[in-house]
Amino acid sequence: MAKLKFGDVEETVITREEFPLEKAREILKDETIAVIGYGVQGPGQSLNLRDNGFNVIVGQRQGKTYDKAVADGWVPGETIFSIEEACKRGTIIMCLLSDAAVLSVWPVIKENLTPGKALYFSHGFAIAWPDRTGVVPPKDVDVILVAPKGSGTSLRTMFLEGRGLNSSYAVEQDYTGRALDRTLALAIGIGSGYIFETTFKREAYSDLTGERGSLMGAIQGLLLAQYEVLRENGHTPSEAFNETVEELTQSLMPLFAAKGMDWMYANCSTTAQRGALDWMTPFHDAIKPVVEKLYASVACGQEAQNSIDSNSKPDYREGLEKELKALRESEMWRAGAVVRNLRPENN
């Protein structure tokens, strides 16, 4: 484990060099890893584990998602089973269902958590708010977490490219004395880059804040606000989209992703530099109170309850599709579809 300074704070991280794949395979050689759920995280994690040589099975209900798993090479009766059967067979039960689905499936999972098994999550949600989720694992199992910092799609894509998403890890309960080794081996097995320690609570709080904030909610709100102002002042949809979204994603994000915000600033015009430096503080001051309000809503459990209430509705998917359709059919993203089609690599 390496100790590195992030800013002025020293943290412990684990790299692939310190914990190679061969070591992970040795630790898990006698385990059957049951991936429960084949939605967002399930495909990426299960396929990466399979390709890395681990003994993996999938538990999934019959339907479109089950058919997708079969199309990905999981064989009915051999490597893909009902959720109940997979939970019975697995020594490590990887619960990769949506947070709302965990609540309905939890009785089946709990029934099959015999002593010595490990219960694995990729989100701290269920354990962080047990009063709201009802998820309280038995005392005679390991309870562990590996949370890739990105979508399951990105995890799989980067794995196939020879890269890896960074992941956080946590051990909530160590019954066997092997919980940490199991956790780190799984983190390497799913294709993590470097691994850093957290807790279920910290992971859940930061994850919900990030998704509602800069990663998804706030970025859409900021982009739309700028697009609207440009359009209201006579700029065409193409120009407004290019100056709001396309230049950000195609030109500037790769620069600060590679070497930091200062390096991106240094590689832009002096006019852009001056404007960015002058305006970053007003934006910070306007946005921080909103983020503080958001974090308070996460910390008190309101955001968790909102997710449970919304995502447990029988017509949840229909309602979600209506909301996503409204996004997709908004002028900004319809303009974006045309702009993307005009990229040189698409012609």
C-alpha positions, 0 to 999 in steps of 0.5 A: 500500500502506497502513501501519497499526498493528495493536495496536503492530505496523505492517503493510502492507495493500492496499485496494480503493481502492488496487487497484481492480477495473479495474486487476486486470482490466487486469493479467489481461486476457490470462490464462486463469484455470483453477480446479481443483476445485469443492468448498469454495473453487472455486465462490465464487472462480470465480463471483466472478471470472466475475462480475467480468469475468475469463476463467475456466474450471473443471477438474473430474472428472465426477460430482456436483460437476461437475454442480453446476458445470454447474448454476452456469452453467459450459458443458461444452467451453466453460468447464468441462473435465477437470482435465487440459484445464483445466490445459493451457488455463490460464495461471494454474492455481488449485489449489483442491482439498482438501489431500489431493486435491492430492497425487493430482492434482499429477502432472497439474498439474505436467505442465502447468506450462509456463514463465511460468504461475502456480500459485495456492493458497488454502492454504499446506499443499502448499508448507509441507510439501513433504516430506509432500506431494511438491509441489515446483513447477518453478522457471520458474513463479510460485507465489502464494497468496491465502487468503480468511479464511473459507469459499468459501460466505461469500466468495460470499455476501458478494460478492453482498451487496457486501461482502468477506472479508479475504484474506492473500497471498504470493509464494513464487516470482516467475519472471516478475517479475509474480507480485505483480501477478498475486497482488493482481489475483486477490485483488481479483478473487475479492472480497477486502476488504483484503489482508495479506501472509503467507508460505505457511508462516505461512498454513498454520500459522495456518490449521491452528491456527485451524481446530482452535482458536477457529474450529471445534474449540475452539468446539465443545468449549467450547460442549458443555462448558457445555451439558453442565454446564447439563443435568447441573444440571437445565436444559432443553435449550432453556434450555441451548442458548439460554444457550450458543449462541443468545445468543452467535451471535444477540446477542453475536457481532454486537456484538463483530464490529462494535466489539470485545469491550469494546463488547460488554461495555459493552452488557451488564448490570453482572452480566454484565460483572463475571462476564465480567471475573472469569472471562476470565482463568481460561478463558485460563489453562486454554486457553492450554496446549492451544493451545500443544500444538496449535501445536506439533503443527502446527509439527512437521507432525503435524497435516498428516500426520494430515490427509493420512492421514485424508483420503486413505483411500478411505472418507474421506467415509463416515467423515466423514459418520458423524462429522458425523451424530454432531454433528448428532444430538447433543442440543445440536444437535438442540435447536439445530435446534428453536431455529433454526426458532422464530426470528421470521424463520423463521415 
